[in-house]
Protein backbone atom coordinates (compact mmCIF):
# COMPACT_ATOMS: atom_id res chain seq x y z
CA UNK A 1 0.00 0.00 0.00
CA UNK A 2 1.45 3.33 -1.05
CA UNK A 3 1.59 6.06 1.57
CA UNK A 4 -0.15 9.37 1.05
CA UNK A 5 2.24 11.99 -0.33
CA UNK A 6 0.77 14.64 1.97
CA UNK A 7 2.74 15.00 5.20
CA UNK A 8 1.56 15.95 8.66
CA UNK A 9 1.83 19.58 9.69
CA UNK A 10 2.52 20.81 13.18
CA UNK A 11 -1.20 21.31 13.86
CA UNK A 12 -2.10 17.72 13.06
CA UNK A 13 0.85 16.35 15.02
CA UNK A 14 0.10 18.43 18.13
CA UNK A 15 -3.56 17.38 17.91
CA UNK A 16 -2.60 13.70 17.93
CA UNK A 17 -0.18 14.19 20.82
CA UNK A 18 -2.64 16.17 22.94
CA UNK A 19 -5.42 13.64 22.41
CA UNK A 20 -3.17 10.68 23.19
CA UNK A 21 -1.42 12.00 26.30
CA UNK A 22 -3.91 14.57 27.56
CA UNK A 23 -6.66 11.95 27.66
CA UNK A 24 -4.97 10.45 30.73
CA UNK A 25 -6.48 13.24 32.78
CA UNK A 26 -9.93 11.85 31.96
CA UNK A 27 -9.35 8.24 32.99
CA UNK A 28 -8.00 6.76 36.25
CA UNK A 29 -4.70 8.71 36.41
CA UNK A 30 -5.94 11.42 38.87
CA UNK A 31 -7.25 8.75 41.26
CA UNK A 32 -3.99 6.79 41.08
CA UNK A 33 -2.01 9.95 41.80
CA UNK A 34 -4.22 10.77 44.79
CA UNK A 35 -3.64 7.34 46.29
CA UNK A 36 0.10 8.02 46.26
CA UNK A 37 0.37 11.60 47.54
CA UNK A 38 -3.19 12.57 48.54
CA UNK A 39 -4.00 16.28 48.09
CA UNK A 40 -0.59 17.04 46.55
CA UNK A 41 -1.46 14.84 43.54
CA UNK A 42 -1.95 17.87 41.27
CA UNK A 43 1.78 18.63 41.50
CA UNK A 44 2.85 15.25 40.13
CA UNK A 45 2.12 15.85 36.40
CA UNK A 46 4.16 19.08 36.45
CA UNK A 47 7.07 17.55 38.37
CA UNK A 48 7.02 14.31 36.36
CA UNK A 49 7.02 16.34 33.16
CA UNK A 50 10.02 18.31 34.43
CA UNK A 51 11.90 15.09 35.26
CA UNK A 52 11.07 13.39 31.96
CA UNK A 53 12.09 16.56 30.10
CA UNK A 54 15.73 15.40 30.25
CA UNK A 55 15.30 12.05 28.43
CA UNK A 56 12.91 13.61 25.90
CA UNK A 57 15.39 16.44 25.24
CA UNK A 58 18.28 13.97 24.81
CA UNK A 59 16.20 11.81 22.48
CA UNK A 60 15.17 14.75 20.30
CA UNK A 61 18.76 16.00 20.28
CA UNK A 62 19.94 12.59 19.04
CA UNK A 63 17.20 12.25 16.44
CA UNK A 64 17.89 15.74 15.08
CA UNK A 65 21.24 14.46 13.79
CA UNK A 66 19.49 11.84 11.66
CA UNK A 67 17.14 13.87 9.50
CA UNK A 68 13.86 12.20 8.49
CA UNK A 69 14.68 8.91 10.24
CA UNK A 70 12.37 7.34 12.78
CA UNK A 71 13.37 6.03 16.22
CA UNK A 72 13.92 2.40 15.19
CA UNK A 73 16.14 3.37 12.24
CA UNK A 74 18.31 5.49 14.56
CA UNK A 75 18.48 2.74 17.20
CA UNK A 76 19.75 0.17 14.72
CA UNK A 77 22.23 2.63 13.21
CA UNK A 78 23.69 3.59 16.60
CA UNK A 79 23.53 0.27 18.47
CA UNK A 80 24.16 -2.15 15.65
CA UNK A 81 22.08 -4.87 14.10
CA UNK A 82 21.64 -7.31 17.00
CA UNK A 83 21.56 -4.99 20.02
CA UNK A 84 19.41 -2.56 18.04
CA UNK A 85 16.96 -5.35 17.16
CA UNK A 86 16.70 -6.35 20.83
CA UNK A 87 16.01 -2.75 21.93
CA UNK A 88 13.40 -2.31 19.19
CA UNK A 89 11.66 -5.54 20.23
CA UNK A 90 11.72 -4.38 23.86
CA UNK A 91 10.10 -1.03 23.00
CA UNK A 92 7.50 -2.72 20.80
CA UNK A 93 6.66 -5.24 23.54
CA UNK A 94 6.30 -2.55 26.20
CA UNK A 95 3.93 -0.44 24.11
CA UNK A 96 1.99 -3.51 22.96
CA UNK A 97 1.33 -4.32 26.60
CA UNK A 98 0.47 -0.64 27.21
CA UNK A 99 -2.20 -0.48 24.48
CA UNK A 100 -3.79 -3.67 25.81
CA UNK A 101 -3.97 -2.23 29.34
CA UNK A 102 -5.15 1.22 28.20
CA UNK A 103 -7.88 -0.07 25.87
CA UNK A 104 -9.14 -2.40 28.60
CA UNK A 105 -9.30 0.58 30.98
CA UNK A 106 -11.52 2.41 28.50
CA UNK A 107 -13.73 -0.65 28.08
CA UNK A 108 -14.15 -0.79 31.86
CA UNK A 109 -15.18 2.89 31.86
CA UNK A 110 -17.74 2.38 29.09
CA UNK A 111 -19.15 -0.76 30.71
CA UNK A 112 -19.30 0.77 34.20
CA UNK A 113 -20.91 4.12 33.35
CA UNK A 114 -22.70 3.88 30.01
CA UNK A 115 -23.41 0.38 28.68
CA UNK A 116 -23.75 -1.61 31.86
CA UNK A 117 -25.58 -4.59 30.35
CA UNK A 118 -23.40 -4.99 27.24
CA UNK A 119 -20.66 -7.65 27.52
CA UNK A 120 -17.11 -6.28 27.70
CA UNK A 121 -16.03 -8.38 24.74
CA UNK A 122 -18.67 -6.85 22.46
CA UNK A 123 -17.67 -3.28 23.38
CA UNK A 124 -13.99 -4.20 23.06
CA UNK A 125 -14.48 -5.76 19.62
CA UNK A 126 -16.35 -2.70 18.31
CA UNK A 127 -13.70 -0.29 19.63
CA UNK A 128 -10.79 -2.23 18.14
CA UNK A 129 -12.59 -2.75 14.81
CA UNK A 130 -13.22 1.00 14.46
CA UNK A 131 -9.62 1.82 15.42
CA UNK A 132 -8.23 -0.79 13.01
CA UNK A 133 -10.34 0.64 10.19
CA UNK A 134 -9.12 4.15 10.94
CA UNK A 135 -5.49 3.08 11.27
CA UNK A 136 -5.55 1.44 7.84
CA UNK A 137 -6.44 4.82 6.37
CA UNK A 138 -2.99 6.09 7.36
CA UNK A 139 -1.53 8.50 9.89
CA UNK A 140 -2.27 11.47 7.61
CA UNK A 141 -6.01 10.83 7.84
CA UNK A 142 -5.72 10.28 11.59
CA UNK A 143 -3.96 13.63 11.94
CA UNK A 144 -6.64 15.44 9.94
CA UNK A 145 -9.47 14.00 12.04
CA UNK A 146 -7.52 14.68 15.25
CA UNK A 147 -7.20 18.34 14.25
CA UNK A 148 -10.97 18.55 13.73
CA UNK A 149 -11.73 16.93 17.10
CA UNK A 150 -9.07 18.32 19.44
CA UNK A 151 -10.73 21.73 19.84
CA UNK A 152 -14.09 20.20 20.82
CA UNK A 153 -12.39 17.68 23.12
CA UNK A 154 -10.43 20.42 24.92
CA UNK A 155 -13.47 22.71 25.08
CA UNK A 156 -15.77 20.00 26.45
CA UNK A 157 -13.24 18.97 29.08
CA UNK A 158 -12.67 22.59 30.14
CA UNK A 159 -16.43 23.17 30.29
CA UNK A 160 -16.97 20.02 32.35
CA UNK A 161 -14.20 20.97 34.76
CA UNK A 162 -15.56 24.52 35.02
CA UNK A 163 -19.02 23.23 35.93
CA UNK A 164 -17.43 20.89 38.45
CA UNK A 165 -15.94 23.83 40.35
CA UNK A 166 -19.43 24.74 41.67
CA UNK A 167 -19.18 21.93 44.23
CA UNK A 168 -15.46 22.32 44.86
CA UNK A 169 -13.74 23.13 48.14
CA UNK A 170 -10.29 24.73 48.04
CA UNK A 171 -9.67 23.59 51.62
CA UNK A 172 -9.21 20.08 50.20
CA UNK A 173 -5.79 21.18 48.86
CA UNK A 174 -4.44 21.65 52.39
CA UNK A 175 -1.90 20.76 53.63
CA UNK A 176 -0.29 21.84 50.37
CA UNK A 177 2.61 19.34 50.55
CA UNK A 178 0.42 16.35 51.33
CA UNK A 179 2.47 13.46 52.76
CA UNK A 180 5.73 15.43 52.40
CA UNK A 181 8.15 16.77 49.80
CA UNK A 182 10.20 13.56 49.68
CA UNK A 183 7.16 11.43 48.93
CA UNK A 184 6.05 13.87 46.23
CA UNK A 185 9.46 13.70 44.55
CA UNK A 186 9.46 9.91 44.76
CA UNK A 187 6.01 9.64 43.19
CA UNK A 188 6.97 12.17 40.50
CA UNK A 189 9.91 10.00 39.43
CA UNK A 190 7.63 6.97 39.20
CA UNK A 191 4.88 8.73 37.23
CA UNK A 192 7.16 9.83 34.39
CA UNK A 193 5.37 6.96 32.63
CA UNK A 194 2.55 9.46 31.99
CA UNK A 195 4.67 11.06 29.25
CA UNK A 196 6.24 7.97 27.66
CA UNK A 197 3.89 8.21 24.67
CA UNK A 198 6.23 10.91 23.36
CA UNK A 199 8.62 8.06 22.53
CA UNK A 200 5.95 6.66 20.22
CA UNK A 201 5.73 9.90 18.28
CA UNK A 202 9.37 9.64 17.20
CA UNK A 203 8.26 6.85 14.86
CA UNK A 204 6.26 9.28 12.71
CA UNK A 205 9.09 11.78 12.12
CA UNK A 206 9.32 10.80 8.40
CA UNK A 207 5.62 11.66 8.04
CA UNK A 208 6.09 15.25 9.20
CA UNK A 209 7.06 18.14 6.96
CA UNK A 210 10.31 18.76 8.82
CA UNK A 211 12.29 17.71 11.88
CA UNK A 212 12.03 21.26 13.17
CA UNK A 213 8.22 21.10 13.14
CA UNK A 214 8.38 17.79 15.00
CA UNK A 215 10.55 19.22 17.78
CA UNK A 216 8.46 22.38 18.08
CA UNK A 217 5.20 20.42 18.10
CA UNK A 218 6.56 18.01 20.71
CA UNK A 219 7.33 20.79 23.18
CA UNK A 220 3.99 22.52 22.58
CA UNK A 221 2.12 19.29 23.25
CA UNK A 222 4.39 18.35 26.16
CA UNK A 223 3.75 21.58 28.06
CA UNK A 224 0.04 21.56 27.20
CA UNK A 225 -0.69 18.06 28.50
CA UNK A 226 1.39 18.62 31.65
CA UNK A 227 -0.78 21.59 32.56
CA UNK A 228 -3.98 19.87 31.43
CA UNK A 229 -3.52 16.76 33.59
CA UNK A 230 -2.38 18.86 36.55
CA UNK A 231 -5.40 21.19 36.39
CA UNK A 232 -7.90 18.34 36.01
CA UNK A 233 -6.36 16.52 38.99
CA UNK A 234 -6.49 19.70 41.09
CA UNK A 235 -10.20 20.19 40.34
CA UNK A 236 -11.01 16.56 41.13
CA UNK A 237 -9.22 16.91 44.48
CA UNK A 238 -11.27 20.00 45.31
CA UNK A 239 -14.47 18.28 44.21
CA UNK A 240 -14.11 14.86 45.81
CA UNK A 241 -11.60 15.53 48.63
CA UNK A 242 -10.61 12.31 50.47
CA UNK A 243 -13.11 10.20 48.53
CA UNK A 244 -11.09 10.66 45.32
CA UNK A 245 -8.89 7.70 46.27
CA UNK A 246 -11.91 5.42 46.18
CA UNK A 247 -13.23 6.69 42.83
CA UNK A 248 -11.83 4.78 39.89
CA UNK A 249 -12.73 7.25 37.13
CA UNK A 250 -13.28 10.76 38.57
CA UNK A 251 -14.03 12.53 35.28
CA UNK A 252 -16.93 10.24 34.44
CA UNK A 253 -18.17 10.36 38.01
CA UNK A 254 -18.05 14.17 37.96
CA UNK A 255 -19.99 14.64 34.71
CA UNK A 256 -22.87 12.57 36.09
CA UNK A 257 -23.50 15.33 38.62
CA UNK A 258 -23.23 18.18 36.09
CA UNK A 259 -26.39 19.90 34.91
CA UNK A 260 -27.43 23.13 33.23
CA UNK A 261 -30.35 23.89 35.50
CA UNK A 262 -33.63 22.00 35.79
CA UNK A 263 -34.24 22.07 32.03
CA UNK A 264 -31.12 20.09 31.12
CA UNK A 265 -30.36 17.96 34.19
CA UNK A 266 -28.19 15.28 32.54
CA UNK A 267 -25.67 16.30 29.91
CA UNK A 268 -23.06 13.57 30.43
CA UNK A 269 -23.98 11.98 27.09
CA UNK A 270 -22.57 15.06 25.29
CA UNK A 271 -19.24 14.69 27.08
CA UNK A 272 -19.28 10.94 26.49
CA UNK A 273 -19.64 11.31 22.71
CA UNK A 274 -16.69 13.70 22.48
CA UNK A 275 -14.66 11.59 24.91
CA UNK A 276 -15.21 8.39 22.90
CA UNK A 277 -14.26 10.16 19.65
CA UNK A 278 -11.02 11.33 21.28
CA UNK A 279 -10.41 7.79 22.54
CA UNK A 280 -10.86 6.37 19.04
CA UNK A 281 -8.32 8.84 17.64
CA UNK A 282 -5.91 7.97 20.46
CA UNK A 283 -5.98 4.23 19.90
CA UNK A 284 -6.12 4.54 16.12
CA UNK A 285 -2.83 6.46 16.13
CA UNK A 286 -1.43 4.08 18.77
CA UNK A 287 -2.33 1.05 16.64
CA UNK A 288 -0.86 2.56 13.48
CA UNK A 289 2.46 3.36 15.16
CA UNK A 290 2.70 -0.15 16.66
CA UNK A 291 2.06 -1.67 13.23
CA UNK A 292 4.81 0.57 11.86
CA UNK A 293 7.16 -0.68 14.60
CA UNK A 294 6.33 -4.30 13.83
CA UNK A 295 6.83 -3.71 10.11
CA UNK A 296 10.23 -2.10 10.73
CA UNK A 297 11.45 -4.92 12.99
CA UNK A 298 10.47 -7.68 10.58
CA UNK A 299 11.12 -5.66 7.42
CA UNK A 300 7.50 -5.67 6.22
CA UNK A 301 6.99 -2.76 3.85
CA UNK A 302 3.20 -2.86 3.63
CA UNK A 303 2.68 -2.98 7.39
CA UNK A 304 -0.86 -1.55 7.11
CA UNK A 305 -2.12 -5.05 6.30
CA UNK A 306 -0.96 -6.17 9.76
CA UNK A 307 -3.21 -3.72 11.61
CA UNK A 308 -6.34 -5.95 11.88
CA UNK A 309 -4.22 -8.87 13.14
CA UNK A 310 -2.46 -6.73 15.74
CA UNK A 311 -5.79 -5.26 16.86
CA UNK A 312 -7.13 -8.77 17.39
CA UNK A 313 -4.05 -9.78 19.42
CA UNK A 314 -4.33 -6.70 21.63
CA UNK A 315 -8.02 -7.40 22.13
CA UNK A 316 -7.25 -10.94 23.29
CA UNK A 317 -4.49 -9.74 25.65
CA UNK A 318 -6.71 -6.98 27.04
CA UNK A 319 -9.54 -9.45 27.63
CA UNK A 320 -7.45 -11.62 29.97
CA UNK A 321 -7.96 -9.59 33.20
CA UNK A 322 -11.25 -10.53 34.83
CA UNK A 323 -11.81 -7.45 36.99
CA UNK A 324 -11.11 -3.73 37.34
CA UNK A 325 -8.69 -4.52 40.17
CA UNK A 326 -6.55 -6.71 37.89
CA UNK A 327 -6.24 -3.88 35.35
CA UNK A 328 -5.94 -0.91 37.70
CA UNK A 329 -3.86 -2.27 40.56
CA UNK A 330 -1.81 -5.02 38.97
CA UNK A 331 -1.14 -4.54 35.27
CA UNK A 332 -1.15 -0.74 35.24
CA UNK A 333 1.02 -0.57 38.35
CA UNK A 334 3.55 -2.95 36.81
CA UNK A 335 3.59 -0.88 33.63
CA UNK A 336 4.05 2.35 35.60
CA UNK A 337 7.12 1.04 37.41
CA UNK A 338 8.84 -0.36 34.31
CA UNK A 339 8.11 1.77 31.24
CA UNK A 340 9.46 5.10 32.55
CA UNK A 341 12.92 3.92 33.73
CA UNK A 342 13.32 1.65 30.67
CA UNK A 343 12.68 4.39 28.13
CA UNK A 344 14.75 6.89 30.09
CA UNK A 345 17.70 4.49 29.98
CA UNK A 346 17.24 3.95 26.24
CA UNK A 347 17.21 7.72 25.57
CA UNK A 348 20.43 8.22 27.54
CA UNK A 349 22.13 5.24 25.88
CA UNK A 350 21.25 6.52 22.40
CA UNK A 351 22.57 9.99 23.22
CA UNK A 352 25.83 8.54 24.59
CA UNK A 353 26.22 6.27 21.55
CA UNK A 354 25.76 9.23 19.20
CA UNK A 355 28.22 11.30 21.25
CA UNK A 356 30.90 8.57 21.32
CA UNK A 357 30.53 7.91 17.61
CA UNK A 358 30.97 11.61 16.86
CA UNK A 359 27.56 11.98 15.22
CA UNK A 360 26.97 15.41 16.74
CA UNK A 361 30.37 16.65 15.52
CA UNK A 362 29.76 15.27 12.03
CA UNK A 363 26.35 16.93 11.86
CA UNK A 364 27.82 20.24 13.03
CA UNK A 365 30.60 20.09 10.44
CA UNK A 366 28.11 19.19 7.74
CA UNK A 367 25.87 22.15 8.59
CA UNK A 368 28.81 24.56 8.61
CA UNK A 369 29.89 23.58 5.10
Buried (B, 14 or more C-beta within 10 A) or exposed (E): EEEEEBBBBBBBBBBBBBBBBBBBBBBBBBBBBBBBBBBBBBBBBBBBBEBBBBBBBBBBBBBBBBEEBBBBBBBBBBBEEEBBBEBBBEBBEBBBBBBBBBBBBBBBBBBBBBEEEEEBEEBBBEBBBBBBBBBBBBBBBBBBBBBEBBEEBBEBBEBBBEBBEEEBEEEBBEEEBBBEEEBBBBBBBBBBBBBBBBBBBBBBBBBBBBBEBBBBBBBBBBEBBBBBBBBBBBBBBBBBBEEBBEBBBBBBBBBEEBBEEEEEEEBBEBBBEBBBBBBBBBBBBBBBBBBBBBBBBEEBEEBBEBBBEBBBBBBEBBBEBEEBEEBBEEBBEEBBEEBBBBBBEBBBBBBEBBBEEEBBEEBEEEEEE
